[in-house]
Amino acid sequence: MSTEKAFHICVLPGDGIGVEVTTAAAAVLEATQTYSGGFALTLEHHVAGAGAYRETGIAMSDEAWRAAEDADAIFLGAMGLPDIRFDDGTEIAPQLDLRFKFNLYAGVRPVSAKRGGARMLSDPRAENIDFVLVRESTEGLFASRGKGEVLGDREARDTMVITRQTSERLFAFAFDQARRRKASSHSNKVTLVDKSNVFVSMAFFRKVFDEVAGTNPDIDAERVYIDACALDFIRRPWDFDVVVTENMFGDILSDLAAGLVGGMGFAPSADIGDERAVFQPAHGSAPDIVGSGRANPTAAILSAAMMLDWLGHRHGVSQCLDAAKLIDKAVEEVFFDGQVRTYDMGGTSSTADLTDAVIEKIKGSQGK
Ligand code: ATP
């Protein structure tokens, strides 16, 4: 492994609290590289999103696209504002364009009760919630984005697309995730979520899953329907390990899963392809709390840790892997101490309070 590696990060803070949580994540990244050593990050900020669209008529400039294309990784805050829309009523969402353009098919959303969020379930087993949702992010029902039709004000159509190529890569990615989690996971399985009892596209999705499962005999494979899965996310979420599903189902399930472990402020995510990846909190721009200091930066900070983990694996830089773990542990300890409680936990700690506490933990962990 190399001892010193420079990474160029394209940062797109976006709209609303996206800007606030990106500032928090950038401060944590800076502290981490100072105290970890072994790698250097250059963060290059670009304007994009609904605000940019309002100002210039363009949601993401050519310059920002080029910067994203050239970067080692992309970090995104949140994009979209409910009152700024295209003529067809849809929101401005360059984060979706990034997924499609860079073929970021694997949307990774870790769901863990260890990160401090108030748990919704009183069952003591809820302490053990720790799974990863892998949401296909380039096709499914979202393939219809921008292509749906309204026929004569009588009828509207959107089309679901499932391809063998993307599904194979997605499922291989999910089994790989399960293999990586093997040491820490209580069960070792991949759960496919579909609706193959109704839709031919979903039956095809399951057929490809079965084929890929057959080539991964060291990992258990299970299959559930989306409706049953929604119930199981409430009834026994601690039983899941890696959950893989179609784009639209994943969109819905990931918010449900975030709710189990404290809400959107605790939901990090990554959109990963074979060549590039975007890291962003799973939440939106939350205009209802923008400017109030109430945004919980945990999801953004943990997304930054995911970025270091991805860079570390991809480039063989062990210090990046260590730095990712350092951030995870710092966040866990801050919440364990109980002195910092963000607004979404019913507390009064601001975005800056939590960020400072995480940075203090990172500093304090040196020399231990
Ligand atoms: P999008 O469609 O863009 O994903 P959304 O409709 O899911 O957005 P969010 O912006 O994610 O909406 O916000 C949903 C709710 O969660 C809002 O009440 C918001 O204030 C809250 N919320 C979202 N993110 C955070 C955060 N980081 N900290 C605290 N509360 C948050």
Residues whose N, C-alpha, C, O or C-beta is under 5 A from the ligand:
A	BS01	ATP	M79 G80 M264 G265 A282 H283 G284 S285 A286 D288 I289 R294 A295 N296 D344
